[in-house]
């Protein structure tokens, strides 16, 4: 294959472009569906027509966003076959299962109940309509579950074994794949981050109405509910974020080192609250200081990562050099971490054992085949290291991961303060008069999107070079296609997605300016 690394870079760029655009739409769908369902529940219990009117307004914005999200999601899944065919072939028996279930959820369950939700107001009973609305909300979350299960498996490949006869990874436990701790944590973290985004979206639009002195009661009603949902969501996000830190420390220590800019680990490792990285610092230039400036909370990272304020957190150099005590993520045993060179050697043993197994099978040498298969399985956890040609390839982009993580964390705290402030002043009945706060809330909407996008950058860039952690590097997962074709489609998608985004923004802004449907004689 010619032009391998340019092809890998362009294929990664194309997938990242699609994923980042897709992630603009999905969280809003997840969160708005919950807010709409709660609104209809209140309407069902109280019979207050204003809640129905409020729900219908937000439902319209939900529908616009949902349609655009479906378009980007379909393209994202097709790229596994077009750009990442080696990956799809290598793990298709595992990865295909959750994607197939997601397709069933999205195109059958969601589409059925969303149709009733939008068009069934005068055709079905109130109880049936309420059930359809909640099932749309649940269906959206279940649809997201299967995508997140697939992604979590790439980060922590559980419930599978490598079949040397087919040279493919095959699932032996569907439950282990679905209920792996990484999958469960990622699901709740991602879905509740959607609650956060939808809440700041509702608050921002409502703040615009309050500034314009339009639809005041609707805006206050929506703001109160959105702030409660957002506050609950951000608290769960913080809790699952803590769980993610512990999982990353055990299963992806290189990602954690990049998140905190740690080159040399130590016991009692502090958490960087704010820092400016030295732009000249690299893994290969170890004499330079890591930070130009930093504010550090002593010992906190060790506590978050290990449960002990004196726990050892390895840095990039430690992970490359090995020799420190670490917990085996698959067995739970404490072991001495292998160096990168040792893992490369182990990976080559696994690859060589696979070749020997295939040869022994072709020669009907049962004993040799069994011995080779055993050697392969014992060394398979380092299989992907056989394709690493330079240990520097094992280090992700530290600046990108570090700054993305700290932007995400800072904005999470900011949004927590926003939700708390809105609730406080709404219940003190002076929220409408606080114009500075209304403008802050109004212009906080882009920050909600930045918070979520940087979170995905941390998750995906931080695990590079792996498409499957320790098993398959990105440049072994690629399709053998022309790099010019990938470059051309990258720009086509960039233009297409930008047009879609602009169209959605324009339609939503027009709908917001138009406002909710107004009954005759009904005035705020």
Secondary structure, 3 states (H helix, E strand, C coil): CCCHHHHHHHHHHHHHHHHHHHHHHHHHHHHHHHHHHHHHHHHHHHCCHHHHHHHHHHHHHHHHHHHHHHHHHHHHHHHHHHCCHHHHHHHHHHHHHHHHHHHHHHHHHHHHHHHHHHHCCCCCCHHHHHHHHHHHHHHHHHHHHHHHHHHHHHHCCCCEEEECCCCEEEECCHHHHHCCHHHHHHHHHHHHHHHHHHHHHHHHHHHHHHHHCCCHHHHHHHHHHHHHHHHHHHHHHHHHHHHHHHHHHHHCHHHHHHHHCCCCCEECCCEEEEEEECCCCECCECCCCCEEEEEEECCHHHHHHHCCCCCEECCHHHHHHCCCEEECCCCCCEEECCCHHHHHHHHHHHHHHHHHHHHHHHCCCHHHHHHHHHHHHHHHHHHHHHHCCCHHHHCCCHHHHHHHHHHHHHHHHHHHHHHHHHHHHHHCCCCCCCHHHHHHHHCCHHHHHHHHHHHHHHHHHCCCCEEECCCEEHHHCCCCCCHHHHHHHHHHHHHHHHHHHHHHHHHHHHHHHHCCCCCCCCCC
